[in-house]
């Protein structure tokens, strides 16, 4: 009887330490935000993957979607489109939480995708 109790206790500690019982440590994602010095004008969107901004075409915009950010240019019709950040399964793009922009047309560090 004592052996069973000892083995059961040892097994419980092993499972708890391995996270199999949901008691182990969990990885947490770091949330990115748009740099407020480069993009001081923040607009809450809570929208789909495309937003009408009324900004000049070519304006560089930082988009936050989920826990990540991406940089795009405003298209010819004043829209921005988030087509870089996908959901965890990788089968859909995340909606735009907010976007932020600077004082106009800036250069993207490595070129911005249009839209």
C-alpha positions as CSV (number, residue, x, y, z in Angstrom):
1,X,0.0,0.0,0.0
2,X,2.8,2.4,0.9
3,X,4.5,1.6,-2.4
4,X,1.4,2.6,-4.4
5,X,1.1,5.9,-2.5
6,X,4.8,6.7,-3.1
7,X,4.6,5.9,-6.8
8,X,1.4,7.9,-7.1
9,X,3.0,10.9,-5.4
10,X,6.1,10.7,-7.6
11,X,4.0,10.4,-10.7
12,X,1.9,13.5,-9.7
13,X,5.1,15.5,-9.2
14,X,6.5,14.4,-12.6
15,X,3.3,15.3,-14.4
16,X,3.0,18.7,-12.7
17,X,6.6,19.6,-13.4
18,X,6.2,18.6,-17.1
19,X,3.1,20.8,-17.6
20,X,1.0,17.8,-18.6
21,X,-1.5,18.7,-15.9
22,X,-1.6,22.4,-16.9
23,X,0.4,23.4,-13.9
24,X,3.7,24.0,-15.6
25,X,5.0,27.4,-16.9
26,X,3.5,28.7,-20.1
27,X,5.2,30.8,-22.8
28,X,3.8,34.2,-23.2
29,X,3.9,36.3,-26.4
30,X,5.5,39.7,-26.3
31,X,3.1,42.3,-27.7
32,X,4.7,44.7,-30.2
33,X,3.4,48.3,-30.6
34,X,4.0,50.9,-33.2
35,X,6.8,53.3,-32.3
36,X,5.1,56.5,-31.2
37,X,8.1,58.7,-32.0
38,X,8.0,57.6,-35.7
39,X,4.2,57.2,-35.9
40,X,2.7,59.7,-33.4
41,X,-0.8,59.7,-34.9
42,X,-2.6,56.6,-33.6
43,X,-6.1,55.6,-34.8
44,X,-8.1,52.8,-33.2
45,X,-9.6,50.6,-35.9
46,X,-10.7,47.2,-34.4
47,X,-11.6,46.3,-38.0
48,X,-11.0,43.7,-40.6
49,X,-7.9,43.5,-42.7
50,X,-8.5,46.6,-44.7
51,X,-9.2,50.2,-43.5
52,X,-10.0,53.4,-45.3
53,X,-7.6,56.0,-43.8
54,X,-8.2,59.1,-45.9
55,X,-4.4,59.6,-45.8
56,X,-2.4,60.5,-48.9
57,X,-1.3,57.6,-51.1
58,X,2.1,56.4,-50.3
59,X,2.0,57.5,-46.6
60,X,3.9,55.0,-44.5
61,X,1.6,53.5,-41.8
62,X,2.4,51.1,-38.9
63,X,-0.4,48.5,-38.4
64,X,-0.9,46.5,-35.2
65,X,-2.7,43.2,-35.5
66,X,-2.8,40.6,-32.8
67,X,0.5,40.9,-30.9
68,X,2.6,42.0,-34.0
69,X,3.1,45.1,-36.1
70,X,3.8,45.6,-39.8
71,X,4.6,48.6,-42.0
72,X,2.7,49.4,-45.2
73,X,2.0,52.2,-47.6
74,X,-1.4,53.7,-48.1
75,X,-2.7,52.7,-51.5
76,X,-4.0,55.0,-54.2
77,X,-7.5,54.9,-52.8
78,X,-6.5,55.8,-49.2
79,X,-6.7,52.2,-47.9
80,X,-4.3,50.1,-45.9
81,X,-4.4,46.4,-45.9
82,X,-2.9,44.0,-43.4
83,X,-1.6,41.0,-45.3
84,X,1.4,40.0,-43.3
85,X,0.3,38.9,-39.8
86,X,-1.6,35.6,-39.7
87,X,-3.5,33.8,-36.9
88,X,-1.9,31.0,-35.0
89,X,-3.1,28.2,-37.4
90,X,-1.8,30.3,-40.3
91,X,-5.1,30.1,-42.3
92,X,-6.3,33.8,-42.0
93,X,-4.9,37.3,-41.6
94,X,-5.6,39.1,-38.4
95,X,-7.8,42.2,-38.3
96,X,-6.3,45.6,-37.7
97,X,-6.4,46.7,-34.0
98,X,-5.0,50.2,-34.7
99,X,-2.8,52.0,-37.2
100,X,-0.4,54.9,-36.7
101,X,1.2,57.3,-39.1
102,X,3.7,60.1,-39.1
103,X,3.7,63.4,-40.8
104,X,3.4,62.1,-44.4
105,X,5.4,60.2,-46.9
106,X,8.4,58.6,-45.3
107,X,10.6,55.8,-46.6
108,X,10.2,52.2,-45.4
109,X,13.4,50.7,-44.2
110,X,13.2,47.9,-46.7
111,X,10.3,49.0,-48.9
112,X,6.7,48.8,-47.9
113,X,4.1,46.6,-49.6
114,X,1.4,48.6,-51.2
115,X,-2.0,48.4,-49.5
